[in-house]
């Protein structure tokens, strides 16, 4: 599998998404540049989004639960999905599983080369099966791919 040339960061413009952008830009062992990074945000006029654009990162307005609209914008920007890696970060919430499933399905349909999913609990009632394991089950259903154990 070839190395990605574009990166979709759907961890919002906050701590997790911003940290992924920072790590990509700080990695001197790669040729990743800010112009290769696309960040999904609900509000392109927000402070976090503005801070990223000053660094040359491109913004894509949308919601994780609407992946088709996201891929349409990426296509309009000339992004080749088969050379794209995606990072989706979400906090525990009522739409987490549906958003993750929609993102995984859209990533497969669009032929993304890599997909990374990060989830964190933010309280609430305990589940019989933690969400991270439910998401791992979703990833195991992906043809020809295997989700590594989650610690």
N, C-alpha and C positions, 0 to 999 in steps of 0.2 A: 504494500500500500504506500503510495507516495505521500510526501509531507504536505500538509495543508498550506495554502497560501493566503487564506482568509480565516478570520476567527469571529464567530458570533458569540457574544457574551450576553446571556440572558439572565444575569444575576442582578439585574437592575443597576443603578448607578451608585448604590450604597457600598457598604463594607465588603461584601463578598465579591460583587461584580467589579468594584473598583480595585480590590486586591488582585483579582485575576488579571486585569488590565496592567496594573503596576508590575506584576511578575512577568508578564509577556514582554513588556517594554524593557525590563531590567535584565532579561536573559541575553547576555552577550554571545552565547554559543549559537544563537540562531540569527536569521536575518529578518525577524519580525519587526515591522515598522507600524507606527500608529495608523497609517493609512490603510493597513490590512485588517484593522480591528473595527468591528461593528457592534455597538452596544444597544441592546433592546431597552427601551425606557417608556414608561407611560407618559412622562412629561418632558419633552425635549427642551423646555424653558426652565427646568428646575436647576437648583444650584449644583447638584452632583453632575448632571448632564453638561452644564456649562463648563465645569472644571475639566471634564474629559475632552470637550471639543477644543479647548485651548491647547491641548496636547496633540491634536490632529486626529483623534479618534472620531469615527463617523457614528451618528445616531440613527437608530431605526425606531420609529414610534409604534407601539403596539402592546399587546398582552400575550403572555405565554400561552393562554388558552386559545389563541387565534393564529396558529402557526402558518396557515396558508397565506394570510395577509403579510406575515413577516417575510416569507419566502418570495412573495411577489415584489416587495420592496427591495429585497436583496437582488433579485433578478433585474429590476429596473436600474440598480446601481452597477450592474455588470459583474456581479459576484457569481462565480462558478460553484454550485453547491457540491460537486464531487471533489473540489479542492478546499472544502470548508470544514473546519472543526467547530463544534458547538459546545458551550458550557452553560448549563442551566442550573441555577441555584434558587431554591425556594425554601421558605420557612413552612413549617407545619401549618396547614390551614384547610378549609373546606374544599378548595379546588385543586389541591396539590396533586392528587392521583390522576384526575382527569387532565390537568395541564401537562403532567409528565407523560401520560400515555399519548396525548395528542402530539406532543413534541417528538417523542420517540418515533411514532408512526410517520410524521412529516419528515423527520430526518432520514428515515429509511426510504420513503417514497422519493425524496429529492437526492438520494445517493450521497449523503454526507460521509466524509472519510472517517471522522471521529466524533464521538458524543460523550461528554462527561456530565454526570448529574450529581449535584450536591444538595443534600437535604438536612435540615436541622429542626429539632423539636423546640417549640417555644411554649411549652406548657399545655394544659388542657387535660381532658380525661385520658387515662391510659388505655391503649388498645390491646386486644388479645394478641395481635401480631403487629409489631411496630411498622410504621409506614415505610421505613427504609427497606424492610424485608419484602413488603408488598411491591415496592418499586423494583427490587432485585428480581422478583418473580416476573414482572413485566419484561425486564431486560433479557431474562432467560428464554423468553418466547421469541426473541428476535432470531430469524434464521441466520445460520452460519456465524453467530457471534455468541460469546459467553461472557456473562457478567462475573467478574472476579468476586471472591468473598468480600463482604463488607464487615469491617471490624467496628 
